[in-house]
Amino acid sequence: QVQLVESGGGLVQAGGSLRISCAASGNIVRLSTMGWYRQAPGKQRELVASITGSGRTNYADSVKGRFTISRDFTKNTVYLQMNSLKPEDTGVYYCKYMWGLEYWGQGTQVTVSS
């Protein structure tokens, strides 16, 4: 059983920055992969970034060079640092834990204004 709680979302102007967090609790496995996904109304949920237990990262082409995913194993927390935000980055951002079973957080809203 894994519980995920996202926080840090909000309203930011285009070109600004925001850092969102995902705090995990329960029987966390170090080798697990964690990721951030986002979904805009009427659109498919898409992968934004992921990070494995060994630290390997993967980013969507649309956010490469702007977003950075990191993981603090001591705090069981995953972060997404978002810089140079664009209106198209707007959406609900969800945290995902992957190890056998998959778990999702409740999501946090990120809105980027023009």
N, C-alpha and C positions, 0 to 999 in steps of 0.2 A: 504494500500500500504506500503510495506516494502522493503527497499533497503539494500543490504549486500555487504560489500567491504572487501575482505581478503587482508592481507599483511603479509610480513615477511618470505616468502618462499625463498629458495635459495639452494646452494650447500653446503653440509657438509660431513665431513669424518665419516666413521663408528665409533661408539662410542661417537660421538659428540652430541651436543644439539642444539635445535632450538626452538624458540617460535613464533608461528604464531597468528595473530589477525584477528578478524572479527568485524568490526564496523557496527552497525545496525542503520538505521534511518527510520523515518516515524512513523506510529501509532503502536508503540511497546507495547505489552501487557506483564505485568510482569509475568503472569502465563504461558507464552509460554515456549515451550521446544526448545532449540537450540542444534545443534550438528555439529560435524565435520565428514565428509565422505571423502574417498579417492578412487581414481581410477587409475589403471595402464593401459597402452595400451593393448587392447584386453581382459580386464578383467571387471567384474562387479563392479559397484560402491558399496563400503561397508562402513558400519558404523564403525567409529573409537571410538567416544565418544559422549555422549550427557549429557545435564544437564537441569533439569526442573526448573521452577520458584521457587520452594521450595528448590532447591539446591541438589536434588538427582541426582547422576551421574551413568552412565553406560558406560562400556568399553568393547571393543572387547578383547577376550582372548589374542590375539597376542600382545596387547600393555599394558596390566595390569602390574602395577609396574614400567612402564617406562614413560607413558604419564599421564598428569594431565590436565583436563579441568576445567576452572574457568570462572566466570561471574561477571562483574562489572555493576550493574544496573544503577549506576550514569552515567557512560559513555556509556551505551548500547553497551558494547563490550564483546565479548567472546574470551578467549584465549585457546590455546593448547600448553602446555609446553611439548616438546618432548626430552627425555633424552635417552642415550644409543642407539642411532639410528643405525639401521641395513639397509643394502642395500634393503631388502624386504619392507622397509617403503617408498621407492620411489614411487611417484605418484603425481597426482594433488589433492590437498586438497580443499574441498568445504565446505562452511558454509551453514547451513540450519536453517531456522526459521519455526516453526510449531505451528500454532494456527488457526484452521479452514482451512485456505489456507496455502500452503507451498511455501516458497521462497528460492531461491538458490543464492549464490554469484557466481562470475565469476571464482573462483578457484585460487589457488596459487601453483606453482610448488615446490615440495620438492624433491631433488635428494641427495641420500646418496651414496657416493663412497666407494669402497672397499679399 
